[in-house]
Amino acid sequence: MVVIPTLQKLSLRAIGAIGASIFLAFFALTYSVPGWVESFAANYIESEAQERIDNSIDSIRPPESDSALGRLAQSLYAKNETEIAQLKQNLKGKVHEQWAAALASVRNLDCECREKWQDRFESGFKTDIVLLQAANDKISDFIHSTYMNVATELKRDIRVFTASNAAVFILLLLASFLKLAAITHLFLPGVLLAISTLVCSYFYVFEQNWLLTIIHNSYLGFAYLAWLGVVFLFLCDIIFNRGRITTEILNAFFNAIGSALSVVPC
């Protein structure tokens, strides 16, 4: 009978338990503490909302059309491009003037504006540039809607991020109890998960905006999910395939570093 060192088992289970606890705690915060995401990510949400509004203003153009009216609109736009650029700059100025007051109201958890925009986003509403082209008093609405859009997206992405991480850590923990002969094999996905958690912890403490960018940005987010996917595949190989692929990878690594260690399928 193979005797598995107690320290090895405890180390692996500690990785699983601590990682699952950390991500489950943050997942629970998004539900149990109203406004936690907006408080934690205040700077990120503000900068992202500001960038989206500026981009929306810059993108204002007459609709493309092959009709005579559409071609006329494009022609007029081209002839008056300098004046239109000035109008866009003036519009940005108005947004910046109302920015602080609008943010103060939308960050108030009791503000009716939050419920209004939250309901619209949940029903599939998309922030429309028409709001910017309307009367001056609609600029505040546009700031509110853009802010709530970013905050709602970010809250959803944080929940997906934390739930995905917690699920993989829980799977690692369960495997450490169910596959006692695979403790050595499980250290490969365990180390990968520990690395990702340490990186996230570093960003959380020192570079919060980078962490939020990883979570919220599509490309970086997909890259991180791919990393988790690799870990999940290792766990599936160990649980359902006796770790045959993991065994080959570990033995190749041991050979590459000149180690006499080797593992066999579990």
DRENSEKE-266666 format. One record per residue (C-alpha): y, x, z; residue number from 0. Coordinates in steps of 0.001 Angstrom, whole numbers, always signed. Each point is the difference from the previous one (the first is absolute). Layout:
DRENSEKE-266666
<r c2="Y" c1="X" c3="Z" seq="NUM"/>
...
***
This chain:
DRENSEKE-266666
<r c2="+0" c1="+0" c3="+0" seq="0"/>
<r c2="+3429" c1="+1326" c3="-931" seq="1"/>
<r c2="+2245" c1="+382" c3="+3033" seq="2"/>
<r c2="+3597" c1="-759" c3="-874" seq="3"/>
<r c2="+2493" c1="+1863" c3="+2176" seq="4"/>
<r c2="+1883" c1="-2391" c3="+2238" seq="5"/>
<r c2="+3323" c1="+1730" c3="-717" seq="6"/>
<r c2="-475" c1="-523" c3="-3732" seq="7"/>
<r c2="-630" c1="-3719" c3="+442" seq="8"/>
<r c2="+2893" c1="-442" c3="+2398" seq="9"/>
<r c2="+2405" c1="+1865" c3="-2302" seq="10"/>
<r c2="-889" c1="-2167" c3="-2966" seq="11"/>
<r c2="+198" c1="-3216" c3="+2005" seq="12"/>
<r c2="+3326" c1="+1079" c3="+1456" seq="13"/>
<r c2="+1386" c1="+410" c3="-3522" seq="14"/>
<r c2="-1197" c1="-3488" c3="-922" seq="15"/>
<r c2="+1174" c1="-1682" c3="+3199" seq="16"/>
<r c2="+3414" c1="+1679" c3="+163" seq="17"/>
<r c2="+731" c1="-543" c3="-3696" seq="18"/>
<r c2="-1041" c1="-3654" c3="+112" seq="19"/>
<r c2="+2071" c1="-575" c3="+3152" seq="20"/>
<r c2="+3134" c1="+1552" c3="-1501" seq="21"/>
<r c2="-67" c1="-1999" c3="-3226" seq="22"/>
<r c2="-1094" c1="-3249" c3="+1656" seq="23"/>
<r c2="+2879" c1="+346" c3="+2472" seq="24"/>
<r c2="+2561" c1="+335" c3="-2799" seq="25"/>
<r c2="-1655" c1="-2834" c3="-1939" seq="26"/>
<r c2="+304" c1="-2230" c3="+3083" seq="27"/>
<r c2="+3675" c1="+983" c3="+451" seq="28"/>
<r c2="+881" c1="-1526" c3="-3380" seq="29"/>
<r c2="-1125" c1="-3386" c3="+1353" seq="30"/>
<r c2="+677" c1="+179" c3="+3737" seq="31"/>
<r c2="+3520" c1="+1459" c3="+25" seq="32"/>
<r c2="+2474" c1="-1922" c3="-2193" seq="33"/>
<r c2="+2297" c1="+2343" c3="-1846" seq="34"/>
<r c2="-1993" c1="+3158" c3="+863" seq="35"/>
<r c2="-381" c1="+1044" c3="-3633" seq="36"/>
<r c2="+3717" c1="-472" c3="-654" seq="37"/>
<r c2="+937" c1="+1917" c3="+3131" seq="38"/>
<r c2="-2421" c1="+2848" c3="-705" seq="39"/>
<r c2="+918" c1="+199" c3="-3699" seq="40"/>
<r c2="+3690" c1="-947" c3="+226" seq="41"/>
<r c2="+1337" c1="+3017" c3="-1912" seq="42"/>
<r c2="-2680" c1="-203" c3="-2677" seq="43"/>
<r c2="+473" c1="-3734" c3="-611" seq="44"/>
<r c2="+3776" c1="+369" c3="-178" seq="45"/>
<r c2="-122" c1="+2880" c3="-2493" seq="46"/>
<r c2="-2660" c1="-1728" c3="-2123" seq="47"/>
<r c2="+1963" c1="-3272" c3="-62" seq="48"/>
<r c2="+3211" c1="+1842" c3="-905" seq="49"/>
<r c2="-1763" c1="+1834" c3="-2839" seq="50"/>
<r c2="-1475" c1="-3244" c3="-1356" seq="51"/>
<r c2="+3372" c1="-1736" c3="+43" seq="52"/>
<r c2="+1721" c1="+2901" c3="-1769" seq="53"/>
<r c2="-2782" c1="+84" c3="-2599" seq="54"/>
<r c2="+308" c1="-3756" c3="-502" seq="55"/>
<r c2="+3727" c1="+315" c3="-637" seq="56"/>
<r c2="-543" c1="+2891" c3="-2405" seq="57"/>
<r c2="-2627" c1="-2007" c3="-1902" seq="58"/>
<r c2="+2288" c1="-2951" c3="-749" seq="59"/>
<r c2="+15" c1="-417" c3="-3779" seq="60"/>
<r c2="+28" c1="-2932" c3="-2391" seq="61"/>
<r c2="-3525" c1="-1253" c3="-744" seq="62"/>
<r c2="-1612" c1="+1539" c3="-3060" seq="63"/>
<r c2="-335" c1="-2493" c3="-2826" seq="64"/>
<r c2="-280" c1="+14" c3="-3772" seq="65"/>
<r c2="+2127" c1="-3112" c3="-244" seq="66"/>
<r c2="+3567" c1="+139" c3="-1328" seq="67"/>
<r c2="+1335" c1="-754" c3="+3506" seq="68"/>
<r c2="-2174" c1="+2727" c3="+1504" seq="69"/>
<r c2="+1179" c1="+2583" c3="-2542" seq="70"/>
<r c2="+3616" c1="-1013" c3="+635" seq="71"/>
<r c2="-461" c1="+433" c3="+3755" seq="72"/>
<r c2="-1493" c1="+3459" c3="-522" seq="73"/>
<r c2="+2867" c1="+949" c3="-2293" seq="74"/>
<r c2="+2647" c1="-1170" c3="+2471" seq="75"/>
<r c2="-1795" c1="+1868" c3="+2800" seq="76"/>
<r c2="+29" c1="+3232" c3="-2029" seq="77"/>
<r c2="+3707" c1="-334" c3="-856" seq="78"/>
<r c2="+1003" c1="-650" c3="+3619" seq="79"/>
<r c2="-2447" c1="+2351" c3="+1683" seq="80"/>
<r c2="+2728" c1="+1940" c3="+1843" seq="81"/>
<r c2="+1550" c1="-3153" c3="+1474" seq="82"/>
<r c2="-3436" c1="-1335" c3="+932" seq="83"/>
<r c2="-835" c1="+3268" c3="+1755" seq="84"/>
<r c2="+3193" c1="-407" c3="+2042" seq="85"/>
<r c2="-938" c1="-3581" c3="+849" seq="86"/>
<r c2="-3405" c1="+1175" c3="+1164" seq="87"/>
<r c2="+1649" c1="+2633" c3="+2175" seq="88"/>
<r c2="+2298" c1="-2645" c3="+1466" seq="89"/>
<r c2="-3023" c1="-2192" c3="+714" seq="90"/>
<r c2="-1673" c1="+2882" c3="+1837" seq="91"/>
<r c2="+3191" c1="+408" c3="+1995" seq="92"/>
<r c2="-120" c1="-3649" c3="+1056" seq="93"/>
<r c2="-3626" c1="+394" c3="+1033" seq="94"/>
<r c2="+861" c1="+3074" c3="+2085" seq="95"/>
<r c2="+2895" c1="-1867" c3="+1629" seq="96"/>
<r c2="-2311" c1="-2798" c3="+1144" seq="97"/>
<r c2="-2964" c1="+2263" c3="+705" seq="98"/>
<r c2="+430" c1="+563" c3="+3743" seq="99"/>
<r c2="+760" c1="-3650" c3="+815" seq="100"/>
<r c2="-2843" c1="-1288" c3="-2165" seq="101"/>
<r c2="-2523" c1="+2405" c3="+1559" seq="102"/>
<r c2="+1145" c1="-909" c3="+3498" seq="103"/>
<r c2="-727" c1="-3674" c3="-645" seq="104"/>
<r c2="-3325" c1="+428" c3="-1788" seq="105"/>
<r c2="-1304" c1="+2376" c3="+2687" seq="106"/>
<r c2="+610" c1="-2698" c3="+2602" seq="107"/>
<r c2="-3472" c1="-1525" c3="+436" seq="108"/>
<r c2="+1599" c1="-3398" c3="+741" seq="109"/>
<r c2="+2068" c1="-85" c3="-3202" seq="110"/>
<r c2="-810" c1="-2995" c3="-2230" seq="111"/>
<r c2="+400" c1="+2256" c3="-3055" seq="112"/>
<r c2="-3232" c1="+1804" c3="+913" seq="113"/>
<r c2="-2060" c1="-3179" c3="+0" seq="114"/>
<r c2="+1570" c1="-1132" c3="-3262" seq="115"/>
<r c2="-868" c1="+3183" c3="-1894" seq="116"/>
<r c2="-3371" c1="+401" c3="+1720" seq="117"/>
<r c2="-1022" c1="-3481" c3="-1154" seq="118"/>
<r c2="+1141" c1="+741" c3="-3554" seq="119"/>
<r c2="-1911" c1="+3276" c3="-219" seq="120"/>
<r c2="-3162" c1="-1607" c3="+1386" seq="121"/>
<r c2="+263" c1="-2644" c3="-2719" seq="122"/>
<r c2="+222" c1="+2655" c3="-2717" seq="123"/>
<r c2="+3791" c1="+252" c3="-322" seq="124"/>
<r c2="+1368" c1="+3136" c3="-1661" seq="125"/>
<r c2="+3484" c1="+1339" c3="+745" seq="126"/>
<r c2="+2084" c1="-942" c3="-3032" seq="127"/>
<r c2="+2862" c1="+2021" c3="-1439" seq="128"/>
<r c2="+1786" c1="-3320" c3="-605" seq="129"/>
<r c2="+980" c1="+102" c3="+3675" seq="130"/>
<r c2="+2093" c1="+3065" c3="-723" seq="131"/>
<r c2="+1730" c1="-1601" c3="-2927" seq="132"/>
<r c2="+957" c1="-3068" c3="+1987" seq="133"/>
<r c2="+2954" c1="-535" c3="+2317" seq="134"/>
<r c2="+1078" c1="+2658" c3="+2476" seq="135"/>
<r c2="-1482" c1="-1858" c3="+2972" seq="136"/>
<r c2="-3458" c1="+386" c3="-1576" seq="137"/>
<r c2="+86" c1="+3781" c3="+415" seq="138"/>
<r c2="-949" c1="-391" c3="+3654" seq="139"/>
<r c2="-2955" c1="-2161" c3="-1075" seq="140"/>
<r c2="-1106" c1="+2719" c3="-2385" seq="141"/>
<r c2="+135" c1="+2624" c3="+2745" seq="142"/>
<r c2="-1996" c1="-2298" c3="+2305" seq="143"/>
<r c2="-2619" c1="-763" c3="-2651" seq="144"/>
<r c2="-441" c1="+3644" c3="-1031" seq="145"/>
<r c2="-268" c1="+1151" c3="+3615" seq="146"/>
<r c2="-2581" c1="-2683" c3="+830" seq="147"/>
<r c2="-1917" c1="+800" c3="-3179" seq="148"/>
<r c2="-310" c1="+3686" c3="+971" seq="149"/>
<r c2="-815" c1="-840" c3="+3629" seq="150"/>
<r c2="-2655" c1="-2554" c3="-1002" seq="151"/>
<r c2="-1629" c1="+2390" c3="-2483" seq="152"/>
<r c2="+12" c1="+2841" c3="+2505" seq="153"/>
<r c2="-1522" c1="-2118" c3="+2773" seq="154"/>
<r c2="-2793" c1="-1059" c3="-2351" seq="155"/>
<r c2="-623" c1="+3587" c3="-1121" seq="156"/>
<r c2="-71" c1="+1294" c3="+3584" seq="157"/>
<r c2="-2602" c1="-2628" c3="+873" seq="158"/>
<r c2="-2166" c1="+992" c3="-2973" seq="159"/>
<r c2="+429" c1="+3699" c3="+823" seq="160"/>
<r c2="-842" c1="-304" c3="+3706" seq="161"/>
<r c2="-2848" c1="-2493" c3="-527" seq="162"/>
<r c2="-1608" c1="+2200" c3="-2679" seq="163"/>
<r c2="+154" c1="+3077" c3="+2208" seq="164"/>
<r c2="-1292" c1="-1867" c3="+3036" seq="165"/>
<r c2="-2923" c1="-1422" c3="-1996" seq="166"/>
<r c2="-1125" c1="+3438" c3="-1195" seq="167"/>
<r c2="+265" c1="+1475" c3="+3515" seq="168"/>
<r c2="-2022" c1="-2903" c3="+1402" seq="169"/>
<r c2="-2643" c1="+566" c3="-2676" seq="170"/>
<r c2="-135" c1="+3696" c3="+983" seq="171"/>
<r c2="-394" c1="-963" c3="+3666" seq="172"/>
<r c2="-2780" c1="-2484" c3="-741" seq="173"/>
<r c2="-1809" c1="+2529" c3="-2194" seq="174"/>
<r c2="+54" c1="+2531" c3="+2853" seq="175"/>
<r c2="-2048" c1="-2465" c3="+2069" seq="176"/>
<r c2="-2248" c1="-1335" c3="-2750" seq="177"/>
<r c2="-759" c1="+3287" c3="-1811" seq="178"/>
<r c2="-714" c1="+2503" c3="+2754" seq="179"/>
<r c2="-1744" c1="+2338" c3="-2424" seq="180"/>
<r c2="+3152" c1="+148" c3="-2127" seq="181"/>
<r c2="+2501" c1="+1277" c3="+2569" seq="182"/>
<r c2="+498" c1="+3275" c3="-1897" seq="183"/>
<r c2="+430" c1="-1866" c3="-3283" seq="184"/>
<r c2="+2532" c1="-2359" c3="+1590" seq="185"/>
<r c2="+2238" c1="+2902" c3="+915" seq="186"/>
<r c2="+1059" c1="+295" c3="-3663" seq="187"/>
<r c2="+1624" c1="-3483" c3="-205" seq="188"/>
<r c2="+1023" c1="+394" c3="+3651" seq="189"/>
<r c2="+1982" c1="+3158" c3="-735" seq="190"/>
<r c2="+1616" c1="-1595" c3="-3068" seq="191"/>
<r c2="+1081" c1="-2980" c3="+2109" seq="192"/>
<r c2="+1278" c1="+2270" c3="+2769" seq="193"/>
<r c2="+2096" c1="+1932" c3="-2534" seq="194"/>
<r c2="+1550" c1="-3177" c3="-1412" seq="195"/>
<r c2="+776" c1="-1263" c3="+3519" seq="196"/>
<r c2="+1623" c1="+3282" c3="+1011" seq="197"/>
<r c2="+2122" c1="-39" c3="-3158" seq="198"/>
<r c2="+1062" c1="-3606" c3="+654" seq="199"/>
<r c2="+761" c1="+865" c3="+3633" seq="200"/>
<r c2="+2173" c1="+2916" c3="-1080" seq="201"/>
<r c2="+1938" c1="-2199" c3="-2433" seq="202"/>
<r c2="+322" c1="-2733" c3="+2654" seq="203"/>
<r c2="+1571" c1="+2434" c3="+2484" seq="204"/>
<r c2="+2054" c1="+2223" c3="-2320" seq="205"/>
<r c2="+291" c1="-1623" c3="-3445" seq="206"/>
<r c2="-141" c1="-3784" c3="+385" seq="207"/>
<r c2="+1577" c1="-711" c3="-3382" seq="208"/>
<r c2="-2668" c1="+2094" c3="-1730" seq="209"/>
<r c2="-2747" c1="-1943" c3="+1784" seq="210"/>
<r c2="+1584" c1="-3311" c3="-1007" seq="211"/>
<r c2="+354" c1="+1265" c3="-3570" seq="212"/>
<r c2="-3724" c1="+820" c3="-66" seq="213"/>
<r c2="-806" c1="-3487" c3="+1282" seq="214"/>
<r c2="+2501" c1="-1903" c3="-2155" seq="215"/>
<r c2="+66" c1="+2049" c3="-3207" seq="216"/>
<r c2="-2662" c1="-1085" c3="-2496" seq="217"/>
<r c2="-1019" c1="+3445" c3="-1286" seq="218"/>
<r c2="-111" c1="+1758" c3="+3356" seq="219"/>
<r c2="-1637" c1="-3044" c3="+1577" seq="220"/>
<r c2="-2735" c1="-43" c3="-2642" seq="221"/>
<r c2="-584" c1="+3724" c3="+525" seq="222"/>
<r c2="-509" c1="-560" c3="+3716" seq="223"/>
<r c2="-2316" c1="-2950" c3="-652" seq="224"/>
<r c2="-1972" c1="+2253" c3="-2344" seq="225"/>
<r c2="-334" c1="+2491" c3="+2881" seq="226"/>
<r c2="-1316" c1="-2781" c3="+2246" seq="227"/>
<r c2="-2282" c1="-1100" c3="-2829" seq="228"/>
<r c2="-1595" c1="+3466" c3="-117" seq="229"/>
<r c2="-605" c1="-147" c3="+3755" seq="230"/>
<r c2="-1479" c1="-3494" c3="-351" seq="231"/>
<r c2="-2362" c1="+1208" c3="-2743" seq="232"/>
<r c2="-1218" c1="+2836" c3="+2228" seq="233"/>
<r c2="-695" c1="-2518" c3="+2768" seq="234"/>
<r c2="-1848" c1="-2283" c3="-2429" seq="235"/>
<r c2="-2063" c1="+2962" c3="-1225" seq="236"/>
<r c2="-953" c1="+897" c3="+3569" seq="237"/>
<r c2="-777" c1="-3565" c3="+1081" seq="238"/>
<r c2="-1750" c1="-1314" c3="-3111" seq="239"/>
<r c2="-1161" c1="+3124" c3="-1891" seq="240"/>
<r c2="-1137" c1="+2225" c3="+2883" seq="241"/>
<r c2="+2982" c1="+2250" c3="-706" seq="242"/>
<r c2="-1553" c1="+1615" c3="-3047" seq="243"/>
<r c2="+3319" c1="+637" c3="-1772" seq="244"/>
<r c2="+1684" c1="+1089" c3="+3224" seq="245"/>
<r c2="-2926" c1="+2377" c3="+646" seq="246"/>
<r c2="+495" c1="+1680" c3="-3377" seq="247"/>
<r c2="+3733" c1="+386" c3="+585" seq="248"/>
<r c2="-434" c1="+1428" c3="+3496" seq="249"/>
<r c2="-2695" c1="+2454" c3="-1092" seq="250"/>
<r c2="+2148" c1="+1135" c3="-2934" seq="251"/>
<r c2="+2876" c1="+588" c3="+2434" seq="252"/>
<r c2="-2198" c1="+1943" c3="+2428" seq="253"/>
<r c2="-1302" c1="+2167" c3="-2855" seq="254"/>
<r c2="+3534" c1="+631" c3="-1272" seq="255"/>
<r c2="+1134" c1="+1373" c3="+3375" seq="256"/>
<r c2="-3205" c1="+1993" c3="+468" seq="257"/>
<r c2="-1276" c1="-2059" c3="+2905" seq="258"/>
<r c2="-3696" c1="-283" c3="+824" seq="259"/>
<r c2="+509" c1="-3612" c3="+1071" seq="260"/>
<r c2="-1560" c1="-2767" c3="-2033" seq="261"/>
<r c2="-612" c1="-3719" c3="+340" seq="262"/>
<r c2="-2622" c1="-2354" c3="-1354" seq="263"/>
<r c2="+230" c1="-3693" c3="-967" seq="264"/>
<r c2="+152" c1="-2184" c3="+3062" seq="265"/>
***
